[in-house]
Amino acid sequence: MSSTRVEHQFIEDSQTSANSGLGSYLPRWRPTSASDLASAEKRVFKFIKTPLKLYNTSTSHGNLWSLQTLNEVCKTRKTLVLLHGMGAGVALWVQNLDHLAQDRRVFALDLLGFGRSARPHFPTSVAGLC
C-alpha cells in the first residue's frame, strides 16, 4: 500500500496579520515535502563538528528518525538521550550538540508524528482506541 507522506513547516501567515486579537500573532501550518525537510536539516547539521550517524529505525507505527554522535572516546560514560517538545525535531539540538557530546554519546530522535519520523494515523474516537 502506497501513501503520500506530508511534512509540515511552521510559517507566518501574512493574511492573518490584518485580523485583530491573538489570532493575528499566531503562525499557521503549511504542508511541504519530505525532501525539503531533509534538505533543510542537512544544511543545519553542517554546523555540527561532532561526527554524526543519521538513520531511520523501523517501529510498528513507522520509521523513527534518529541521530547519534560518534565519539569513540566517550563510550564508557552514560549516554544522553534528547527528546524534543511539541512541534520540534532533532534539529532543535544543533546549537547544543557539540558541547553535550564532548564527553558522552548523545542520541536524539524525532518522536513519531514530528520531524522526519513517520506520521502514524491514530483513532479519532474512544471506541477506536479499544
N, C-alpha and C positions, 0 to 999 in steps of 0.2 A: 504494500500500500504506500503510495507516494503522497506526501503532504508538503505544502509550501510553508517554510519556516519564516516568520516575520520577526525581525528585531525591532527595537524601539530606540528612538533618540529623543532626549529631553530638549525641547526648544522653546523659545519665547514666541508667543502668538501675538504678532503686531496688531491683529484685528481686535483683540480684547482690550488693548490699551485705551480705546475710546470709551469703554464701559466704566461706570463708576463703581466704587466699592472694592472689596478684596479680590474679586474675580479679575479685575484689570491687572493685578500684580502676579497672578498665578500663571505659570507656564503650562503648556499642553503637550501631550504625547503625539509623536508623528512616526509612522512606520518607516523603516529604512531597511536596506538589505543586510544580510549576514556578512557579505563581502565588504561593505562599507565599515561595519563594526570591526571586522578583523583587520582591515587596513588602518583604521584609527588606532587600534590597540597596538599594532606593530610599530607605528610612529611613536607612541607614548613609551613603549618598552625600550626604545633606543637610548633613553636617558638613564637606564639602569646599567650599572657597571658590573654587577654580580652576574655570573653565568646563570642562565635560567633554562629549565625544561618546561615547555608548554605542551599540554596534552589533554585529550578527552578520556574520561573514564565512563564506561558503559554501566548504566544502572537500569533497574526495572522500569523507570519512568523516562528514560532517555539519557543522553550524554551529559556529563558533568565536566565543564571546562575548568582546568586547574593549572597552577604553576607551582614549580618547586625550584628553590635555589640550589645550585650545585657547588657547594663549598665543602670539599672533601675533608678539610681540617676540622670542621665542626660536627662531625657525625657522632661524637661522644656526648655532646651537650643535648639537653632536652629540645625537642622540635617545637617550633612556634607555628600554630595554625591560625590564619587570619580569615575571619568571616565578615563580609560586608553587611551593611544595613540595607534598608529599603531603597530600591532604585539605584543600586550601585553595582560594582563588579570588581574583578581583580585589579583593574587599572587604578582603582581608588588608592592602592597602596604604593604607587610608583614613587612618590617622594620619600617614603619611609623604608622601602625595601632594602636598599644598600646598607643603611645603618643597622636595621634589625638583623640582617644576615651576616654581620661581621663575625659573630661568634656562635652561630647556631644555624641549623637548617630551617627554612621557612617554607610553609605551604600556604597557598591562598587558592580559593575556589569561588567560582560563580555559583551561587545557590540556584537550584532549579527554578526556571522562570526569569532569570536575570542574566545580563551579560551575554556570553556566548554559550551558556548552558541551554539544555532543551526546555521547551515550553510545554510542559505536560498539561493535559486537559483534566481539570478537576470537576467533580459533580457540582451542580449548582443548587441541589436540594439536599435536605437531610436524608431523604429516602435513598438518594444516590450514593451517600456515604456508607450506608449499611450493607 
